[in-house]
Structures are given as C-alpha cells and as structure tokens.
Amino acid sequence: MALQDQAISLALEAGEAILSVYHSADFGTSAKEDHSPLTRADQQAHEIIARGLLATQLPLLSEEGLHTPFAERKQWDYFWLVDPLDGTKEFIKKNGEFTVNIALIHQQKPLLGVVYAPVLGKLYAALRGQGAFRQENKTRFQLEKRENPPRPEVFKIFASRSHMNEATRAFINRYPNFEEVHMGSSLKFMHIAEGQAHLYPRVAPTMEWDTAAAQVIVEETGGQVLHFETGQALHYNKENLLNPHFVVYGHLHYQPA
C-alpha cells in the first residue's frame, strides 16, 4: 500500500531529525499549556510528518499541530493521527524509550500503523488484514500472528513507572504469577506484539494519538486493545480525544482467569 510506504518513509525521516536533537547539547525544552514538556525534536518531527502527509490530501490530526474542531472532523472518513514523538519525558531522560507514531484512521478504526523507535533502529508497521512486520536496516521480519497461545506460567505485565494506582495494582494482582516490567511510550505495545510481554493495563490518561498506530500492530499479531470497563476495542475521532482506560492483551487467552 503506497500510503503505508509513505508513512514509513516519513517516520524514518522524522526519526533522523529526532536523533539529531537527541545527540545535541540543547533540546530547546519548553512547557505546553498542560505542563507537559515540548522539545525541538517534537516540533521538527511534526513539521516533517505534517508536510509529507498533507501531500496525500487527507486530513491530519497531530499532537503538536492545530486541533480541528469536532464539528469539522466528525465528517472525516479517513484521516492521519500522529504523535511525532511519543515519550518526550523519556527522550529528555535519554533512555531511548520513545517512538514516532503514525496511524491512518478509517471510520474510527486504525487502518494502518507505523511505530518507529529511532534509538533502537526498529520500525514496526501493520495494515489491517495484511499482518504486521518489524523493519531493521531495511530488512523486514514478519511478526507472527498468535492464534491459540498457551497461557504462560508467568505473565509479563507492563506497569507505568509514574501512573501506578490502586485500580492498576488490583488488576495485576488478579494474576497469581506475574513479573512486572517497565518501559516508556508505544514500545510497550510493540513488546506485546512480538510476544515478549503479555499485557499492559493503563488506568491513567492517554490521548488518541498515543495508541492508534500501536493498536493496529497489536491487533494484527492476535492481540487486542480493550476498554478497561466495557471490553470493547478502542475507537478514534471522538469529540473528546482523551482515551478511556484500557488493557492491551497479547491474546485474549491472557485475560484474568
């Protein structure tokens, strides 16, 4: 699909710009209205991706761009949903756990997703119904779609370093044997997509651009990203762009017994 190739190319180009700032002496860090950090890397990545995706003549909604009013965007059938640098706090900490996220949404569902981790040199992509792959050094490796995996003896469960709360702890404790692991950005989803971890409960705020690209990659490897309370798949282009609380499962076999 030409649009997928274009999204991959732009993610890689944005990653180069991010790394240039990452290895510089000055991140140009400032604070947004919600007090979250913003760096030159966020801004440069947004400009690269926005310029490239607007050439497709499809609407764009980016964390770092102007946010179109719901009255207009509710008419969108297809649109790009982008987080130019997911994990800005991790970027500032220089731990490498940040990604570029580009998703194409069709009728409130992610149709394609690209997640690129510049420091790791790993890019993940999926097209709904066509599977998912990891790309390193221009070589693509198809990701296995798990049909009926056995329940693991020990569940590897992602927990947020900064958003642990009673609801998350109660959910994790429903698993008698678990190993708690920590990681920033959409990399948590990618480890689940590759079968390196099993689930990730998120009972704390996230935005639509944080999850859309990663969701379709998880789904194309047999997993699900489900509303914490209703069990329905997350959907996009809501009037309020805040996500509900959710759980990422590597497979539905991994739900609490």
DOSE-840799 format. One line per field, with one value per residue (C-alpha): x, y, z; residue number from 1; residue in three letters. Coordinates in nm, 2 decimals, padded with zeros to 4 digits. Each point is the difference from the previous one (the first is absolute). Example, Ala and Ser with C-alpha at 12.3 -4.5 7.8 and 13.67 -1.06 7.14 Angstrom:
east	[01.23/00.14]
north	[-00.45/00.34]
up	[00.78/-00.07]
resi	[1/2]
resn	[ALA/SER]
% end
This chain:
east	[00.00/00.15/-00.13/00.17/00.33/-00.03/-00.08/00.31/00.22/-00.12/00.04/00.36/00.07/-00.15/00.21/00.31/-00.10/-00.08/00.34/00.17/-00.15/00.05/00.37/00.02/00.08/-00.33/-00.35/-00.17/-00.24/-00.31/-00.33/-00.34/-00.32/-00.06/00.35/00.13/00.34/00.06/00.34/00.15/-00.02/-00.38/-00.04/00.24/-00.15/-00.35/00.11/00.15/-00.30/-00.26/00.16/00.02/-00.35/-00.18/00.12/-00.23/-00.30/-00.13/-00.07/00.26/-00.04/00.34/00.07/00.23/-00.23/-00.31/-00.30/-00.29/-00.34/-00.22/-00.28/00.24/00.20/-00.31/-00.05/00.33/-00.01/00.37/00.27/00.35/00.05/00.36/00.21/00.33/00.19/-00.17/00.19/00.14/00.08/00.20/00.17/00.11/00.12/00.20/-00.10/-00.09/-00.36/-00.19/-00.16/-00.15/-00.37/-00.19/-00.35/-00.25/-00.36/-00.30/-00.35/00.14/00.23/00.38/00.05/00.38/00.26/00.37/00.20/00.37/00.26/00.29/00.26/-00.07/-00.02/-00.32/-00.31/-00.33/-00.29/-00.33/-00.28/-00.34/-00.06/00.36/00.20/00.29/00.37/00.32/00.25/00.37/00.27/-00.25/-00.06/-00.36/-00.09/-00.37/-00.15/-00.17/-00.38/-00.07/-00.32/-00.02/00.30/00.02/-00.04/00.35/00.11/00.12/-00.17/00.22/-00.22/00.09/-00.06/00.06/00.28/-00.19/-00.37/-00.02/-00.33/-00.24/-00.20/00.31/00.14/-00.33/-00.01/00.36/-00.06/-00.27/00.29/00.15/00.34/00.13/00.31/-00.04/00.19/00.04/00.06/-00.10/-00.21/-00.16/00.29/-00.21/-00.25/00.28/00.14/-00.35/-00.04/00.33/-00.11/00.27/-00.26/-00.36/-00.21/-00.01/-00.28/-00.02/-00.22/00.13/-00.04/00.12/-00.11/-00.11/00.33/00.18/-00.17/-00.14/00.31/00.10/-00.36/-00.02/00.35/-00.11/-00.33/00.18/00.21/-00.30/-00.04/-00.26/-00.01/-00.32/-00.19/00.08/-00.37/-00.20/00.24/-00.06/00.29/00.11/-00.13/00.11/-00.10/-00.22/-00.11/00.23/00.33/00.09/00.01/-00.20/00.20/00.10/00.18/00.24/-00.01/00.24/-00.29/-00.34/00.13/00.19/-00.30/-00.03/-00.13]
north	[00.00/00.33/00.19/-00.25/00.04/00.38/-00.02/-00.22/00.24/00.30/-00.18/-00.08/00.36/00.13/-00.24/00.14/00.35/-00.12/-00.17/00.32/00.18/-00.30/00.01/00.38/00.21/00.19/-00.16/00.34/-00.12/00.20/-00.08/-00.02/00.12/-00.33/00.03/-00.30/00.06/00.10/-00.02/00.10/-00.37/00.00/00.31/-00.11/-00.35/00.15/00.23/-00.28/-00.23/00.26/00.13/-00.35/-00.12/00.31/-00.08/-00.31/00.25/-00.18/00.19/00.00/00.00/00.03/00.04/00.30/00.15/00.21/-00.20/00.00/00.07/-00.31/00.15/-00.02/-00.31/-00.22/00.01/-00.16/-00.35/-00.04/00.20/-00.02/-00.01/00.07/00.03/00.13/-00.09/-00.23/-00.01/00.35/-00.05/-00.31/00.20/00.26/-00.27/-00.14/-00.36/-00.07/-00.10/00.22/-00.04/00.16/-00.10/00.04/-00.15/00.02/-00.01/-00.12/00.03/00.03/-00.31/00.00/-00.14/00.02/00.08/00.08/00.01/00.09/-00.01/00.21/-00.09/-00.37/00.02/-00.21/00.09/-00.19/00.03/-00.17/00.03/-00.13/-00.35/-00.02/-00.08/00.18/00.02/00.14/00.17/00.04/00.12/-00.02/-00.37/-00.10/-00.28/-00.11/-00.01/-00.32/00.01/-00.20/-00.21/-00.21/00.06/-00.19/00.20/00.08/-00.12/00.35/00.30/00.29/00.31/00.36/00.25/00.37/00.15/00.32/-00.11/-00.29/00.01/-00.22/-00.11/-00.10/-00.19/-00.18/-00.10/-00.13/-00.19/-00.21/-00.19/-00.24/-00.01/00.32/00.19/00.38/00.17/00.37/00.19/00.33/00.10/-00.24/-00.24/-00.17/-00.09/-00.12/-00.24/-00.14/-00.03/-00.19/-00.23/00.13/00.11/-00.10/00.30/00.36/00.16/00.37/00.16/00.35/00.27/-00.05/00.17/-00.15/00.07/-00.20/-00.33/-00.01/-00.10/-00.26/-00.14/-00.13/-00.16/-00.18/-00.11/-00.13/-00.23/-00.15/00.25/00.25/00.35/00.01/00.25/-00.08/-00.02/-00.09/-00.23/00.17/00.09/00.36/00.23/00.33/00.36/00.04/00.35/-00.03/-00.14/-00.14/-00.38/-00.20/-00.22/-00.32/-00.33/-00.13/-00.38/-00.20/-00.24/-00.03/-00.33/00.23/00.15/-00.06/-00.35]
up	[00.00/-00.11/00.30/00.23/-00.18/00.03/00.37/00.05/-00.20/00.21/00.33/-00.09/-00.11/00.32/00.20/-00.16/00.11/00.35/00.03/-00.11/00.29/00.24/-00.06/00.03/00.30/00.00/-00.02/-00.01/00.27/00.09/00.17/-00.18/00.15/00.17/00.15/-00.20/-00.16/-00.36/-00.17/-00.34/-00.09/00.05/-00.22/-00.28/-00.02/-00.02/-00.28/-00.21/00.05/-00.06/-00.31/-00.15/00.11/-00.11/-00.35/00.01/00.01/00.31/00.32/00.28/00.38/00.18/00.36/-00.09/-00.27/00.00/00.13/-00.24/00.17/00.04/-00.21/-00.30/00.07/00.08/-00.38/-00.07/-00.14/-00.02/00.18/00.13/00.38/00.11/00.31/-00.14/00.32/00.24/00.32/00.03/00.36/-00.09/-00.27/00.25/00.24/-00.30/00.07/-00.37/00.08/-00.24/-00.34/-00.30/-00.04/-00.33/-00.05/-00.28/00.14/-00.20/00.15/00.36/-00.03/-00.07/-00.35/00.00/00.26/00.00/00.33/-00.03/00.29/-00.13/00.26/-00.04/-00.38/00.00/-00.20/00.04/-00.25/-00.07/-00.25/00.12/-00.14/-00.14/00.31/00.17/-00.03/00.16/-00.22/00.10/-00.24/-00.29/00.07/00.09/00.23/00.01/00.35/00.09/00.05/00.31/-00.05/00.32/00.22/00.33/00.32/00.13/00.34/00.08/-00.15/-00.10/00.07/-00.08/00.27/-00.03/00.20/00.08/-00.01/00.24/00.19/00.19/-00.30/-00.19/00.29/00.06/-00.37/00.01/00.32/-00.18/-00.15/00.25/-00.17/-00.17/-00.07/00.00/-00.28/-00.08/-00.33/-00.16/-00.30/-00.25/00.04/00.26/-00.28/-00.23/00.26/00.04/-00.38/-00.01/00.28/00.24/00.25/00.05/00.11/00.10/00.21/-00.03/00.26/-00.05/-00.27/-00.36/-00.32/-00.33/-00.18/00.28/-00.09/-00.36/-00.20/00.27/00.02/-00.35/00.03/00.32/-00.17/-00.31/00.23/00.17/00.29/00.11/00.15/00.20/00.21/00.37/00.10/-00.31/-00.18/-00.33/-00.24/00.02/-00.27/-00.13/-00.10/00.31/00.10/00.30/-00.12/00.34/-00.01/00.25/00.23/-00.18/00.01/-00.28/-00.02/-00.21/-00.04/00.16/00.15/00.23/00.17/00.37/00.08]
resi	[1/2/3/4/5/6/7/8/9/10/11/12/13/14/15/16/17/18/19/20/21/22/23/24/25/26/27/28/29/30/31/32/33/34/35/36/37/38/39/40/41/42/43/44/45/46/47/48/49/50/51/52/53/54/55/56/57/58/59/60/61/62/63/64/65/66/67/68/69/70/71/72/73/74/75/76/77/78/79/80/81/82/83/84/85/86/87/88/89/90/91/92/93/94/95/96/97/98/99/100/101/102/103/104/105/106/107/108/109/110/111/112/113/114/115/116/117/118/119/120/121/122/123/124/125/126/127/128/129/130/131/132/133/134/135/136/137/138/139/140/141/142/143/144/145/146/147/148/149/150/151/152/153/154/155/156/157/158/159/160/161/162/163/164/165/166/167/168/169/170/171/172/173/174/175/176/177/178/179/180/181/182/183/184/185/186/187/188/189/190/191/192/193/194/195/196/197/198/199/200/201/202/203/204/205/206/207/208/209/210/211/212/213/214/215/216/217/218/219/220/221/222/223/224/225/226/227/228/229/230/231/232/233/234/235/236/237/238/239/240/241/242/243/244/245/246/247/248/249/250/251/252/253/254/255/256/257]
resn	[MET/ALA/LEU/GLN/ASP/GLN/ALA/ILE/SER/LEU/ALA/LEU/GLU/ALA/GLY/GLU/ALA/ILE/LEU/SER/VAL/TYR/HIS/SER/ALA/ASP/PHE/GLY/THR/SER/ALA/LYS/GLU/ASP/HIS/SER/PRO/LEU/THR/ARG/ALA/ASP/GLN/GLN/ALA/HIS/GLU/ILE/ILE/ALA/ARG/GLY/LEU/LEU/ALA/THR/GLN/LEU/PRO/LEU/LEU/SER/GLU/GLU/GLY/LEU/HIS/THR/PRO/PHE/ALA/GLU/ARG/LYS/GLN/TRP/ASP/TYR/PHE/TRP/LEU/VAL/ASP/PRO/LEU/ASP/GLY/THR/LYS/GLU/PHE/ILE/LYS/LYS/ASN/GLY/GLU/PHE/THR/VAL/ASN/ILE/ALA/LEU/ILE/HIS/GLN/GLN/LYS/PRO/LEU/LEU/GLY/VAL/VAL/TYR/ALA/PRO/VAL/LEU/GLY/LYS/LEU/TYR/ALA/ALA/LEU/ARG/GLY/GLN/GLY/ALA/PHE/ARG/GLN/GLU/ASN/LYS/THR/ARG/PHE/GLN/LEU/GLU/LYS/ARG/GLU/ASN/PRO/PRO/ARG/PRO/GLU/VAL/PHE/LYS/ILE/PHE/ALA/SER/ARG/SER/HIS/MET/ASN/GLU/ALA/THR/ARG/ALA/PHE/ILE/ASN/ARG/TYR/PRO/ASN/PHE/GLU/GLU/VAL/HIS/MET/GLY/SER/SER/LEU/LYS/PHE/MET/HIS/ILE/ALA/GLU/GLY/GLN/ALA/HIS/LEU/TYR/PRO/ARG/VAL/ALA/PRO/THR/MET/GLU/TRP/ASP/THR/ALA/ALA/ALA/GLN/VAL/ILE/VAL/GLU/GLU/THR/GLY/GLY/GLN/VAL/LEU/HIS/PHE/GLU/THR/GLY/GLN/ALA/LEU/HIS/TYR/ASN/LYS/GLU/ASN/LEU/LEU/ASN/PRO/HIS/PHE/VAL/VAL/TYR/GLY/HIS/LEU/HIS/TYR/GLN/PRO/ALA]
% end
